[in-house]
Amino acid sequence: MAKVENATLLFNLSQGRRDYETEHFNATRGQGAVWYKWNNWLTTRTGIAFADNTPVFARQDFRQDINLALLPKTLFTTGYRYTKYYDDVEVDAWQGGVSLYTGPVITSYRYTHYDSSDAGGSYSNMISVRLNDPRGTGYTQLWLSRGTGAYTYDWTPETRYGSMKSVSLQRIQPLTEQLNLGLTAGKVWYDTPTDDYNGLQLAAHLTWKF
């Protein structure tokens, strides 16, 4: 992480693992992001990431967020995200949300609409709670998400729909003044038209502040 005038630059390298029934997948992801403060009420975030072609991380990920601080201790967010997943599935996503800042706690809600290249539209609702450490830059964050999924099959011309829910917990622990360790554990449950299954994801990453 580095700060240049009104911009903050972040470079991140992550190692992840995903277990699905008897199969195990590992992957490495590199990502970068730029936060820019245009004025006291407008900031933007531009991010890009690349990863191995496995079901752990998205292969390609580009996002553009716009943040509006129009009310005290409140941040409104809107944005677009393009993602290419394992097996060349492409997803366009449009999202909007709001975050409330109350002392060391940040509570956020986000609604996202997805348009998948192979199955059409779906949506998700996500709530997150972040607790900042009393001292230092460390924090713990919890995500809860629930939404729909769209599926296509060779035996029917119609798109079928199911549901998805997930939980994820992340800890950002400063190791030195420049180096942070991030640990993430999550689980996702899928209810599809043909089967119900779940997946486990574990990830670790290091962030260096310049």
N, C-alpha and C positions, 0 to 999 in steps of 0.2 A: 504494500500500500504506500502511495506517495501523494503529497499535496503540492499542487502547482497553482498559485494564485487562487482563483475561484473554483478550481477543479480538484477532485480527488480520484486517483488512479488505483485500481486494485487488480493484482495478478494472483491467480490461485491455481494450485495443482492438487487434485483430489484422487484418492484411491478408494474404490467401492467394491462391494460384493453383494450379490443377490442370490438367494436360495429359493428355488421353486420345485416343490416335491423332491425328487431325487436328483435334480440338476442344480449345478452351482456355476455362477458366472462372476467373473472379475473384470474390472475395467479401470482405466486411468483417464481423467478428464483435466484439460487445461482451459481456463477461462479468464477473461479480462472484462473490466467494467470501468466506466467513467461517469462520475457524478459531477454535474456542473451547476453552480448557483448563479442564476441570471440576475436575480434581485432578491428582495426580502420575502417574496411570496411565490416565486417560481424556481423550481429546480428540475433537472432532467437526469435520467439514468439510461445509459446506453451500454448494452452488454453483449458479448459474443463468447461462445464456448464450442470446443470440439472434443470428442471422446471416441474410444474404441467402439467398434460395431458389435455391441452386446446389449442385452436387455437391462443393464445396470443404469447407464446414463443415456441421455439423448446424444446421437451422433453429432448433430449440429444444432446450435441454439442461438438465435438472435432476438433481442428484446429492446424495446424503446418505451420507457415510462415517463410520464409527465406528472409532477407533484405540485399541488397548489395549497399553500398555507393561507387560507382565506379567513380562518377563525382561530382564536387563541387555543393552543394546545391541541389542534386538530389539523390533520393532513389528508387532503383528498388526492386520490391517485387514479389515473387512467392510462391505458397503454395497449401496445400490440406486441405479440410474440410469435415468431416462426420457429418451428421445431421439426427436425427430421429424426425419427426414431430408428430403432433396430428394424431391419427388413424393409427400409426405404419408405416407411409410413410418414407422411408429411401432415403437420397440423398447424393451422392458423388459429390464433387465440386473441380475443379482445376482452379486456378486463376493466373493471372499475371498483373502487373500494374507498375505505376511510380508516384512519388510524387515530386513536385517542391517547394522549400522553398524560399520565397521572403519576407524578413522582418517578420512581424507578420502573414503573410498569407501562408497557406499550401494548394496547389491545387493538387488534385490526380485524376488519372483515373485508372479504373480496369476493365478487361474483365474476365468473369467467365463462364466456361462450366459446366453444371449440368447433372448428370446421375441419374434419379429417378427410384426407385424400381418398381413403378407401371406404369410409362408412358414413360421412355426412356430419350432422350437427349433434352436439351434446353440451352439457353445462356442468358447473361445479360451484359449490359454496364453501368457502374456507374461513375459519376463525383461527387467529393465532394470538398467543400471549407471550410476551417477552419480559423477562425480569433481569434488569441490569444489576451487576454486583454493586454493593455499597462503595467499594473502592476499586479503582482500576477500570479497565475496559472490557472485562469479561462479562458474559451474560448466558442465560439459559432460555431457550425458546421452545414452545410447544405449538404444533399445528394440528388442527382437526379439520377434515374435509369430507364432504359428501356430494355426490353428483350422479350423473347418468353416463352411460356408454352406448355407442352405436356400433352395430356389428352386421357384417354381410356374410352370406353363405352361398355356396354353389347350388344348393338344393332349393333356394327360394329367391325370387326377384326382389323381395321386399327387404328393407333394412329393419333389423330387429334391435330392440333396446333392452338394456339391463341397468344395473346400478353399481356404484363403487363407493367405498368409504375407506378412509386412511387416517393414520395417526403417526406423527413423527416428532421426535425429541432431539434437540441439538444443544450441545454445550460448546461454547467458545472460551477456551482457557488460555490466558496469557502465560507464556513460558519465560519470556524476557520482555524488555521494553519494545523490541522490534518483532518478536516472533510469537504468533498465536497458534494454538492447536485447536482444531475443530473436530468434534466427534458427533456423528448423527446415527440414530437408530430409528427405523420406521417399519410399519407393517400396513399392507393394503389388502382389502377384501373385495373380490369381484363376484357379482351375481349376474351371470350371462344367460342368454336364452337356452343354452345347451349344458352349462356346467357352472358350479360354484367352486372357487379356488381362492387362495391367498398367497401373498409373497412377502418376504422379509428383505429389508435392505439395510446394510451397514456401510458407513462411509467415514473416512478420516482425511483431513487436509491440513496443510500448513500455510499460514499467511505471514509474509515478511513485510514490515513497515519500513519504508525508506526515510 
